[in-house]
Structure formats: C-alpha cells, structure tokens
Amino acid sequence: MIAPTPPPPYYAVIFTSLRTEVEDGYHDTAERMVELAQQQPGYLGYESARDGLGITISYWDSLEAIRNWKQVAEHQIAQQKGRTDWYAAYKTRICKVERDYGFEK
C-alpha cells in the first residue's frame, strides 16, 4: 500500500537492510514497531518491501518527531536486537520531501 502523505514538506526515514538467518522474534517485533510508531506524534505513515533487500520508509512531519521516535525505549531495544541478531547490515537515511506527485487509477 502506498502511504497517504500530506502536501510537502515532510520527512522520510529510509531504512534499508540485509537480514541474517535469525528469525527469533523478528516478525512480532517488526509488527510491534509499526503499531508503536503509529502512536507517535508526527507520524504520517510507512511503506515496506522485502525481497532479499528490505526497504522500509516511514514518514514524519518534523525532524523533532523523528528524534523522539528514535528515543522511545521499546524502539531502542528493538534497534539493539537488530544490530546483534537480525541484520547483517543496514543503513538509515533521513530526507526532507520537498515535492511529491503520483498516479492512481
């Protein structure tokens, strides 16, 4: 599903990852992080895809909202578990969306 976003400007956090073979708790934690993010002030939506390479983009109304999300204790625990168990590599990019457009039938 394509996330509905407001008119720009807003921010995108692009999380690109390569997984390890470890599955223990990954999917439950990923679902919980979506639920938790949706409760955060400034959260706008997300999109995610995985086919070997995983890409999750979350959308936020401000850099402050992104900083606050990074500091949520349960999110920090999941980040640590990702570094120790679930990810072979990852990269996080934070971007300001200045323009967007699309098409829908």
C-alpha angles and dihedrals in degrees: 000000000000111000115242107234132184124247111290146298101074134120136258126204108202113199113189118184148173114210131223121222091263112112100166105133096338100122095043090049092047090053091047091051090055090050092047094046090052088059094055122103110252096024112140106174145287145238126203139182135170129189102147090308112060123211123184120176120191122190125218137179096228146009088246091059089052092049091049092050091052089055097052105120097225090049091051090053090052090048090054092048088050091055094046101038122001108043131060088187139349141177129200121203126184116204137178111230107218098167136020135172136164151167132241131177 
